[in-house]
Amino acid sequence: MKYLIVTSHPYDKSFNAAVAKNLESEAKKKGYEVEILELIKDNFNPTMTSEDLRLFSKGLSNDPMVQVYQKKIKEADVIVFPFPIWWGSMPAILKGFCDKVLLPGFAYTYGAKGEMVGALTSKKAIVITTMQMPTEVFNNYFNNPVDGAFIKDTLQTCGIEVTDYVQIDQIVTGGRDYTEQKMKEIINLIK
């Protein structure tokens, strides 16, 4: 089994960075292969350029990192996305990753009626989000755009089965015991 952890937090001392490192350590302890894909350190450009858009319908990109990332996704069995919630959504670099990497012909095809048909059906995903906002507010007032736009509209549309979705609220004010308990819960996701 191979895990691919896609990070999008710019601060290497963040809780999200610790999540990635702890998941990597736990996966290795259990004998799994694991790779961390660090979008920030890779200087990934999340902006869709006019040339990228021109090539999009052909399932191509002008960005050389796209093919690198697609190869890593193909090799992975489980993709883990730990990320912070900023302004009610994912970091822009992760959105750009989805826009540019999950291309037609790679992540999906079109069915007879023009519907998107997932092509990554052998992949599983774990989504872990951190935020200060209480979970009830995020889910009820903001209608949880991660569950809608990222999990259902993106990952599941591409055929990726999301096996776990962990929301960690009060990341700033929850305290050390709280964050340590949440980290233990996250580490237990490596089966």
Secondary structure, DSSP 8 states (H G I E B T S, - for coil): -EEEEEE--S-TTSHHHHHHHHHHHHHHHTT-EEEEEETTTTT------HHHHHHHTTT--S-HHHHHHHHHHHH-SEEEEEEE-BTTB--HHHHHHHHHHS-BTTTEEE-TTS-EEES-TT-EEEEEEE-SS-HHIIIIIS--HIIIIIIIIIIITTT-EEEEEEEE--TTTS-HHHHHHHHHHHHTT--
